[in-house]
Amino acid sequence: MVTTRYRHLLRQVRHLGRYPTDAEAERVLDAVLALLRAQLTGDERGALAAPLALPRPVTAPAFVESLAHALGTSLAAARWDASSAAAALTDDDDLTDRLLDRLPRGYALLFGRADLVAAA
């Protein structure tokens, strides 16, 4: 049974990514969520509901490369897909903040946020 929250997220991904069908948006969303979940632990992983964790999170470019491989698309298409799904997750600012705290620098851009570095 598909939850209401997942359906809402799926609609957002379809709209943001301009995917022609729910099936295409779902394929992208599932791939992005699986790769994100694999890199997280604790509450953040639980919030995305989990497969096995990687020993350490990969860089944002490596994430996009993995997504391109998983979806059988180009890097440009994978960046679009990753950003469409990640931007849909930004409805929950607290979750987004926690995810970005756990992921390596560079992911903020995929979530539609500036990737700022604090001044020394």
C-alpha positions as CSV (number, residue, x, y, z in Angstrom):
1,M,0.0,0.0,0.0
2,V,1.4,3.4,-1.0
3,T,1.3,6.0,1.7
4,T,-0.2,9.4,1.3
5,R,3.2,11.0,2.0
6,Y,4.8,8.9,-0.7
7,R,2.1,9.8,-3.2
8,H,2.6,13.5,-2.4
9,L,6.3,13.1,-2.8
10,L,5.8,11.3,-6.1
11,R,3.6,14.1,-7.4
12,Q,6.2,16.6,-6.5
13,V,9.0,14.7,-8.2
14,R,6.8,14.3,-11.3
15,H,6.1,18.0,-11.4
16,L,9.6,19.2,-10.5
17,G,11.3,16.8,-12.9
18,R,8.6,17.2,-15.6
19,Y,8.3,13.5,-16.0
20,P,5.6,12.4,-18.4
21,T,4.3,9.5,-16.2
22,D,4.0,8.5,-12.6
23,A,6.0,5.4,-13.4
24,E,9.0,7.4,-14.6
25,A,8.9,9.7,-11.6
26,E,8.6,6.7,-9.3
27,R,11.6,5.0,-11.0
28,V,13.7,8.1,-10.3
29,L,12.4,8.7,-6.8
30,D,13.0,5.1,-5.8
31,A,16.5,5.1,-7.2
32,V,17.4,8.4,-5.4
33,L,15.9,7.3,-2.1
34,A,17.7,4.0,-2.2
35,L,21.1,5.6,-2.9
36,L,20.5,8.3,-0.1
37,R,19.3,5.7,2.4
38,A,22.4,3.6,1.7
39,Q,24.6,6.5,3.0
40,L,22.8,7.4,6.2
41,T,22.4,6.1,9.7
42,G,20.2,6.8,12.6
43,D,17.0,8.8,12.5
44,E,17.8,10.2,9.0
45,R,18.0,6.7,7.6
46,G,14.8,5.7,9.3
47,A,13.1,8.8,7.9
48,L,14.0,7.5,4.4
49,A,13.4,3.8,5.4
50,A,16.6,1.7,4.8
51,P,18.8,-0.8,2.9
52,L,22.3,-1.6,3.9
53,A,24.5,1.3,4.7
54,L,27.8,2.1,2.9
55,P,30.9,2.3,5.0
56,R,30.9,6.1,4.3
57,P,28.9,8.4,2.2
58,V,30.1,9.1,-1.3
59,T,30.7,12.5,-2.8
60,A,27.8,14.2,-4.6
61,P,29.5,13.6,-8.0
62,A,29.9,9.9,-7.2
63,F,26.2,9.8,-6.1
64,V,25.2,11.3,-9.4
65,E,27.4,8.7,-11.3
66,S,25.8,5.9,-9.3
67,L,22.4,7.2,-10.1
68,A,23.2,7.4,-13.8
69,H,24.4,3.8,-13.7
70,A,21.3,2.7,-11.7
71,L,18.9,4.4,-14.1
72,G,20.9,3.8,-17.3
73,T,21.1,7.5,-18.1
74,S,23.7,10.2,-18.8
75,L,25.3,12.2,-16.0
76,A,23.3,15.3,-17.0
77,A,20.0,13.3,-16.8
78,A,21.1,11.8,-13.5
79,R,21.8,15.3,-12.0
80,W,18.3,16.4,-13.2
81,D,16.8,13.3,-11.6
82,A,18.7,13.6,-8.4
83,S,17.8,17.3,-8.1
84,S,14.1,16.7,-8.9
85,A,13.8,14.0,-6.2
86,A,15.9,15.9,-3.6
87,A,14.0,19.1,-4.1
88,A,10.8,17.3,-3.5
89,L,12.2,16.2,-0.1
90,T,12.8,19.9,0.9
91,D,9.2,20.2,2.2
92,D,10.6,19.1,5.5
93,D,13.3,21.7,6.3
94,D,14.3,19.9,9.5
95,L,14.8,16.6,7.6
96,T,16.7,18.3,4.8
97,D,19.0,20.1,7.3
98,R,19.7,16.7,9.1
99,L,20.4,15.0,5.8
100,L,22.8,17.7,4.6
101,D,24.6,17.6,8.0
102,R,25.2,13.9,7.5
103,L,26.2,13.9,3.8
104,P,29.5,15.2,2.4
105,R,29.7,18.8,1.1
106,G,28.3,19.2,-2.3
107,Y,24.8,17.7,-1.8
108,A,23.2,21.0,-0.9
109,L,23.0,21.9,-4.6
110,L,21.1,18.7,-5.4
111,F,18.6,19.8,-2.7
112,G,18.3,23.3,-4.3
113,R,20.3,25.0,-1.6
114,A,23.4,27.1,-1.7
115,D,26.5,25.1,-0.7
116,L,28.1,27.7,1.5
117,V,31.3,27.3,3.5
118,A,31.7,29.2,6.8
119,A,34.4,31.8,6.8
120,A,37.4,31.0,9.0
